[in-house]
Amino acid sequence: MGVKKIYLNWDDVYSLLDKIHEQTKGEIDYVTGIPRGGIILAVMYSHRFNIKYMEYMSNHYPKLLILDDIADTGDTLVDLKQKAPNPKTATLHYKNSSKIKPDYYGEEIDDDFGWVVYPWEREDSETIQDYLVSSN
């Protein structure tokens, strides 16, 4: 039996970005993303809400929003916050078992939600997910 997968389309992503933007209004002047999925989201966010895109993350910009697709284990955000505690963080999905809660998120999920497959992952996602499940 495979893992339950939740496939998002681009409209789902835009809807989650809209939710994040509602939470950040007036607080964000710049946006960037964590490679790979976060970069895609940062560019989308920049265009959609006319927020300046910053190529590099910097701790010197407290009004910088750093985007990622999901806070799953939380390891990525923990590492990021140790290096750059000033910028705000946001994820489309926040798994409530994550070690850290992003400052903003589009949707809170739990471990039973399933494996989220984002539109930019479609081609290789099955191979990667099946590997990750079988390696646990």
Backbone as CSV, one residue per row, in Angstrom:
resi,resn,N_x,N_y,N_z,CA_x,CA_y,CA_z,C_x,C_y,C_z
1,MET,0.846,-1.195,0.000,0.000,0.000,0.000,0.883,1.247,0.000
2,GLY,0.630,2.145,-0.926,1.408,3.377,-1.033,0.905,4.437,-0.081
3,VAL,1.665,5.484,-0.015,1.309,6.603,0.837,0.199,7.423,0.155
4,LYS,-0.715,7.963,0.961,-1.792,8.806,0.418,-1.192,10.113,-0.077
5,LYS,-1.514,10.470,-1.312,-0.960,11.684,-1.907,-2.072,12.692,-2.174
6,ILE,-1.784,13.936,-1.849,-2.707,15.043,-2.097,-2.082,15.885,-3.204
7,TYR,-2.716,15.899,-4.371,-2.195,16.636,-5.520,-2.800,18.031,-5.563
8,LEU,-1.949,19.037,-5.544,-2.408,20.419,-5.647,-2.252,20.901,-7.084
9,ASN,-3.132,21.797,-7.482,-2.968,22.453,-8.784,-2.539,23.900,-8.522
10,TRP,-2.292,24.627,-9.602,-1.798,26.004,-9.452,-2.809,26.900,-8.740
11,ASP,-4.106,26.669,-8.955,-5.119,27.471,-8.257,-5.051,27.251,-6.746
12,ASP,-4.781,26.007,-6.334,-4.617,25.718,-4.904,-3.450,26.508,-4.333
13,VAL,-2.351,26.545,-5.083,-1.152,27.266,-4.642,-1.456,28.758,-4.519
14,TYR,-2.113,29.322,-5.521,-2.465,30.745,-5.453,-3.374,31.039,-4.263
15,SER,-4.308,30.160,-3.991,-5.209,30.353,-2.862,-4.439,30.364,-1.540
16,LEU,-3.473,29.470,-1.403,-2.660,29.428,-0.180,-1.755,30.653,-0.078
17,LEU,-1.201,31.100,-1.207,-0.407,32.335,-1.202,-1.265,33.532,-0.815
18,ASP,-2.514,33.551,-1.285,-3.436,34.635,-0.906,-3.652,34.658,0.608
19,LYS,-3.802,33.479,1.207,-3.995,33.402,2.660,-2.772,33.940,3.398
20,ILE,-1.589,33.596,2.904,-0.358,34.099,3.519,-0.284,35.614,3.371
21,HIS,-0.611,36.113,2.190,-0.542,37.557,1.954,-1.508,38.319,2.866
22,GLU,-2.676,37.776,3.102,-3.632,38.419,4.013,-3.024,38.589,5.405
23,GLN,-2.216,37.617,5.819,-1.595,37.661,7.147,-0.412,38.628,7.201
24,THR,0.220,38.889,6.064,1.466,39.663,6.049,1.296,41.111,5.612
25,LYS,0.098,41.527,5.283,-0.105,42.872,4.731,0.548,43.953,5.578
26,GLY,1.350,44.779,4.908,2.016,45.883,5.570,3.280,45.505,6.317
27,GLU,3.577,44.229,6.410,4.731,43.780,7.180,5.890,43.322,6.300
28,ILE,5.669,43.175,5.001,6.668,42.594,4.111,7.023,43.571,2.996
29,ASP,8.327,43.817,2.823,8.807,44.653,1.724,9.553,43.851,0.667
30,TYR,10.073,42.674,1.058,10.854,41.832,0.155,10.442,40.374,0.347
31,VAL,10.692,39.578,-0.701,10.394,38.150,-0.612,11.504,37.360,-1.289
32,THR,11.811,36.204,-0.714,12.730,35.246,-1.324,12.253,33.855,-0.930
33,GLY,12.949,32.837,-1.417,12.492,31.485,-1.132,13.621,30.518,-0.885
34,ILE,13.274,29.440,-0.217,14.206,28.348,0.037,14.194,27.433,-1.183
35,PRO,15.367,27.139,-1.748,15.395,26.248,-2.922,14.833,24.869,-2.561
36,ARG,14.056,24.244,-3.365,13.638,24.526,-4.712,12.235,25.120,-4.736
37,GLY,11.310,24.481,-4.040,9.924,24.937,-4.088,9.710,26.353,-3.618
38,GLY,10.489,26.798,-2.658,10.321,28.144,-2.126,10.682,29.238,-3.113
39,ILE,11.641,28.956,-4.000,12.019,29.942,-5.028,10.838,30.180,-5.970
40,ILE,10.206,29.104,-6.393,9.030,29.210,-7.271,7.957,30.054,-6.592
41,LEU,7.696,29.767,-5.330,6.666,30.495,-4.584,7.023,31.964,-4.406
42,ALA,8.300,32.250,-4.162,8.723,33.641,-3.970,8.530,34.458,-5.239
43,VAL,8.860,33.885,-6.376,8.655,34.592,-7.645,7.165,34.810,-7.885
44,MET,6.355,33.787,-7.638,4.899,33.929,-7.799,4.359,35.021,-6.873
45,TYR,4.803,34.989,-5.608,4.356,35.960,-4.609,4.750,37.372,-5.019
46,SER,5.977,37.519,-5.493,6.483,38.817,-5.920,5.624,39.410,-7.031
47,HIS,5.332,38.608,-8.031,4.508,39.081,-9.156,3.062,39.331,-8.731
48,ARG,2.509,38.418,-7.969,1.092,38.499,-7.607,0.787,39.700,-6.717
49,PHE,1.715,40.043,-5.816,1.433,41.076,-4.825,2.356,42.292,-4.940
50,ASN,3.113,42.353,-6.023,3.999,43.490,-6.290,4.952,43.751,-5.117
51,ILE,5.572,42.685,-4.650,6.571,42.750,-3.581,7.929,42.494,-4.230
52,LYS,8.933,43.268,-3.851,10.264,43.118,-4.454,10.848,41.742,-4.149
53,TYR,11.348,41.086,-5.206,12.001,39.795,-5.056,13.473,40.024,-4.704
54,MET,13.940,39.331,-3.691,15.349,39.416,-3.291,15.999,38.073,-3.604
55,GLU,17.085,38.127,-4.361,17.729,36.889,-4.793,18.340,36.102,-3.638
56,TYR,18.859,36.818,-2.646,19.550,36.155,-1.542,18.851,36.411,-0.217
57,MET,18.940,35.442,0.670,18.418,35.620,2.014,19.391,36.481,2.801
58,SER,18.867,37.330,3.648,19.718,38.190,4.465,19.062,38.407,5.818
59,ASN,19.871,38.408,6.848,19.376,38.658,8.189,19.159,40.142,8.453
60,HIS,19.578,40.998,7.507,19.519,42.448,7.702,18.193,43.069,7.251
61,TYR,17.256,42.248,6.859,15.972,42.751,6.367,14.830,42.129,7.177
62,PRO,14.416,42.765,8.257,13.328,42.196,9.057,11.994,42.155,8.314
63,LYS,11.864,42.952,7.245,10.625,42.917,6.457,10.764,42.014,5.231
64,LEU,11.699,41.052,5.329,11.891,40.040,4.298,11.075,38.804,4.661
65,LEU,10.337,38.289,3.690,9.578,37.048,3.868,10.306,35.940,3.116
66,ILE,10.611,34.858,3.818,11.249,33.696,3.204,10.211,32.592,3.100
67,LEU,9.927,32.196,1.860,8.883,31.209,1.584,9.454,29.815,1.358
68,ASP,8.682,28.816,1.740,8.953,27.425,1.407,7.613,26.729,1.222
69,ASP,7.649,25.540,0.638,6.397,24.858,0.362,5.753,24.258,1.611
70,ILE,6.564,23.595,2.457,5.973,22.931,3.616,6.937,22.926,4.795
71,ALA,6.396,23.090,5.984,7.140,22.848,7.220,6.729,21.450,7.646
72,ASP,7.532,20.464,7.258,7.213,19.066,7.526,7.871,18.642,8.842
73,THR,9.139,18.282,8.803,9.856,17.986,10.054,10.224,19.275,10.772
74,GLY,10.424,20.340,9.997,10.830,21.622,10.554,12.326,21.851,10.496
75,ASP,13.090,20.847,10.073,14.551,20.965,10.050,15.026,22.151,9.209
76,THR,14.440,22.340,8.049,14.864,23.435,7.163,14.649,24.792,7.837
77,LEU,13.482,24.989,8.441,13.201,26.276,9.095,14.043,26.474,10.352
78,VAL,14.321,25.405,11.092,15.186,25.513,12.270,16.567,25.996,11.840
79,ASP,17.127,25.366,10.794,18.439,25.786,10.282,18.409,27.238,9.818
80,LEU,17.355,27.599,9.111,17.227,28.960,8.597,17.178,29.973,9.739
81,LYS,16.369,29.712,10.749,16.211,30.650,11.862,17.499,30.798,12.679
82,GLN,18.336,29.760,12.696,19.621,29.875,13.388,20.549,30.821,12.633
83,LYS,20.480,30.790,11.303,21.343,31.636,10.478,20.771,33.042,10.308
84,ALA,19.460,33.132,10.216,18.809,34.420,9.937,17.526,34.533,10.761
85,PRO,17.636,34.937,12.026,16.446,35.004,12.878,15.513,36.184,12.593
86,ASN,15.991,37.211,11.876,15.163,38.408,11.675,14.061,38.274,10.625
87,PRO,14.337,37.710,9.454,13.262,37.634,8.452,12.101,36.756,8.923
88,LYS,10.941,37.031,8.371,9.753,36.226,8.645,9.753,35.013,7.725
89,THR,9.109,33.942,8.169,9.006,32.733,7.354,7.542,32.411,7.078
90,ALA,7.320,31.782,5.924,5.975,31.352,5.571,6.064,30.073,4.751
91,THR,5.096,29.197,4.952,4.994,27.978,4.161,3.546,27.796,3.715
92,LEU,3.385,27.155,2.578,2.017,26.860,2.140,1.341,25.947,3.152
93,HIS,2.082,24.933,3.597,1.547,23.983,4.567,2.441,23.936,5.802
94,TYR,1.792,23.897,6.943,2.472,23.747,8.221,1.959,22.469,8.862
95,LYS,2.828,21.477,8.970,2.453,20.225,9.637,2.609,20.447,11.139
96,ASN,1.531,20.223,11.880,1.539,20.567,13.305,2.490,19.709,14.139
97,SER,3.152,18.729,13.532,4.187,17.964,14.229,5.585,18.516,13.937
98,SER,5.670,19.596,13.164,6.945,20.227,12.824,7.634,20.752,14.084
99,LYS,8.962,20.745,14.071,9.747,21.255,15.207,9.577,22.750,15.398
100,ILE,9.141,23.438,14.355,9.023,24.896,14.399,7.787,25.312,13.607
101,LYS,7.161,26.362,14.070,5.992,26.893,13.377,6.427,28.119,12.580
102,PRO,6.126,28.148,11.271,6.473,29.348,10.505,5.665,30.544,11.011
103,ASP,6.160,31.743,10.728,5.437,32.936,11.155,4.058,33.016,10.502
104,TYR,3.985,32.553,9.251,2.724,32.558,8.492,2.624,31.246,7.732
105,TYR,1.408,30.809,7.484,1.207,29.603,6.686,-0.183,29.626,6.061
106,GLY,-0.299,28.903,4.966,-1.573,28.858,4.262,-2.560,27.876,4.862
107,GLU,-2.049,26.716,5.306,-2.933,25.684,5.855,-2.172,24.836,6.857
108,GLU,-2.787,24.568,8.001,-2.217,23.656,8.983,-2.715,22.249,8.691
109,ILE,-1.804,21.286,8.696,-2.164,19.895,8.429,-1.557,19.010,9.518
110,ASP,-2.019,17.756,9.589,-1.418,16.818,10.537,-0.788,15.656,9.778
111,ASP,-0.216,14.730,10.510,0.507,13.614,9.888,-0.396,12.734,9.027
112,ASP,-1.679,12.708,9.300,-2.612,11.880,8.527,-3.070,12.530,7.222
113,PHE,-2.684,13.771,6.996,-3.140,14.503,5.810,-2.712,13.811,4.527
114,GLY,-1.510,13.277,4.496,-0.971,12.647,3.299,0.230,13.417,2.787
115,TRP,0.826,12.888,1.740,2.005,13.508,1.109,1.513,14.542,0.112
116,VAL,1.886,15.782,0.318,1.443,16.859,-0.566,2.339,16.874,-1.810
117,VAL,1.705,16.812,-2.969,2.423,16.879,-4.240,2.084,18.226,-4.885
118,TYR,3.090,19.086,-4.988,2.903,20.418,-5.553,3.006,20.346,-7.075
119,PRO,2.413,21.304,-7.778,2.378,21.235,-9.248,3.750,21.144,-9.899
120,TRP,4.767,21.729,-9.289,6.106,21.701,-9.889,6.833,20.385,-9.611
121,GLU,6.220,19.470,-8.869,6.851,18.190,-8.543,6.314,17.034,-9.371
122,ARG,5.354,17.237,-10.174,4.613,16.154,-10.806,5.471,15.100,-11.515
123,GLU,6.485,15.524,-12.251,7.231,14.588,-13.085,8.018,13.552,-12.295
124,ASP,8.706,13.985,-11.247,9.559,13.047,-10.528,9.061,12.735,-9.121
125,SER,7.903,13.234,-8.766,7.459,13.106,-7.380,7.211,11.659,-6.973
126,GLU,6.643,10.857,-7.844,6.318,9.486,-7.450,7.581,8.701,-7.110
127,THR,8.595,8.823,-7.933,9.851,8.118,-7.685,10.478,8.575,-6.373
128,ILE,10.530,9.863,-6.137,11.129,10.405,-4.916,10.323,9.979,-3.691
129,GLN,9.005,10.112,-3.751,8.173,9.773,-2.602,8.245,8.290,-2.287
130,ASP,8.220,7.450,-3.301,8.301,6.014,-3.064,9.641,5.648,-2.444
131,TYR,10.717,6.310,-2.869,12.033,6.092,-2.276,12.028,6.500,-0.800
132,LEU,11.488,7.680,-0.516,11.473,8.172,0.867,10.667,7.262,1.771
133,VAL,9.528,6.755,1.279,8.697,5.865,2.076,9.423,4.551,2.311
134,SER,10.066,4.001,1.290,10.733,2.702,1.434,12.021,2.801,2.239
135,SER,12.599,3.994,2.382,13.847,4.135,3.125,13.608,4.358,4.618
136,ASN,12.359,4.525,5.023,12.058,4.732,6.455,12.058,3.442,7.224
